[in-house]
C-alpha cells in the first residue's frame, strides 16, 4: 500500500470536501472552524 502524504486543504478542494465538513459539524452539533476542518482532513 502506498504511503499517504499529508497536505493542506486548498481552495480547489473546497467543493469536494464541503459536504464532509458540513456533515461532521452537523453530527457533532458544532460550528465549522479551523479545528473541525483539520480533524476532518486528518481523518479523526
NUTITOR-675887 format. One record per residue (C-alpha): residue in three letters; residue number from 1; y, x, z. Coordinates in steps of 0.5 Angstrom, whole numbers, plus 500, padded with zeros to 3 digits. Example, Ala and Ser with C-alpha at 12.3 -4.5 7.8 and 13.67 -1.06 7.14 Angstrom:
<rs>
R   resn   resi   north   east    up
R    ALA      1     491    525   516
R    SER      2     498    527   514
</rs>
This chain:
<rs>
R   resn   resi   north   east    up
R    UNK      1     500    500   500
R    UNK      2     507    503   498
R    UNK      3     512    504   504
R    UNK      4     518    499   504
R    UNK      5     524    503   504
R    UNK      6     530    499   508
R    UNK      7     536    498   505
R    UNK      8     543    494   507
R    UNK      9     544    487   504
R    UNK     10     548    487   499
R    UNK     11     553    482   495
R    UNK     12     548    481   490
R    UNK     13     542    479   495
R    UNK     14     546    473   498
R    UNK     15     544    467   494
R    UNK     16     537    470   494
R    UNK     17     537    470   502
R    UNK     18     542    465   504
R    UNK     19     536    460   504
R    UNK     20     532    464   509
R    UNK     21     538    466   513
R    UNK     22     540    458   514
R    UNK     23     533    456   516
R    UNK     24     533    462   521
R    UNK     25     539    460   524
R    UNK     26     537    452   524
R    UNK     27     530    453   527
R    UNK     28     533    457   533
R    UNK     29     540    453   533
R    UNK     30     544    459   532
R    UNK     31     550    460   528
R    UNK     32     549    465   522
R    UNK     33     552    472   524
R    UNK     34     551    479   523
R    UNK     35     546    480   528
R    UNK     36     542    474   526
R    UNK     37     542    477   518
R    UNK     38     540    484   521
R    UNK     39     534    480   524
R    UNK     40     532    476   518
R    UNK     41     533    482   514
R    UNK     42     528    486   518
R    UNK     43     523    481   519
R    UNK     44     524    480   526
</rs>
